[in-house]
């Protein structure tokens, strides 16, 4: 049976994640307060960030940028696309 969480991103009771998506305290916070739907929204947004900023996830600096953006997207004021982002037509 699916686990339900009150998603702080979408302010709805929705299906929760099956497991914490990352290790540590942040992973626990995401697991307990973010829905699958919101997490999938973050995954799509994160692809845009990696591509637009040309981030290499092998770089500790790039991982720090992604963590900051993830926190903003899921728990903060939201995250805007990068300034030069142009959606595909």
C-alpha positions, -999 to 999 in steps of 0.1 A, spaced: 0 0 0 13 35 -9 25 57 19 9 92 21 26 124 32 15 160 35 36 175 7 50 208 18 58 218 -18 23 212 -31 4 216 2 -16 184 -4 -18 149 10 -2 127 -17 17 95 -23 51 96 -6 85 84 -18 94 47 -14 127 56 2 148 86 10 162 99 -23 195 111 -7 214 102 25 214 121 57 191 146 74 180 163 41 170 129 27 149 121 58 133 155 55 124 149 18 111 114 26 88 127 53 75 159 37 78 157 -1 55 137 -24 65 116 -54 48 141 -76 69 170 -62 101 150 -63 95 142 -100 89 179 -106 123 185 -90 140 158 -112 127 176 -143 138 210 -130 172 197 -120 178 184 -156 173 219 -169 197 233 -143 224 208 -151 221 215 -188 218 253 -187 246 258 -162 266 229 -178 272 214 -144 294 183 -140 280 163 -111 315 150 -105 324 184 -92 318 191 -55 309 227 -64 283 216 -89 268 192 -62 266 221 -38 248 243 -64 223 214 -70 217 209 -33 210 246 -28 187 247 -58 169 215 -46 163 231 -12 150 263 -28 127 243 -51 113 219 -26 112 240 6 119 276 -2 105 302 -25 107 280 -55 134 281 -81 133 301 -113 149 288 -145 184 300 -152 185 335 -166 194 324 -202 170 295 -203 149 293 -234 123 265 -235 123 243 -266 97 254 -291 
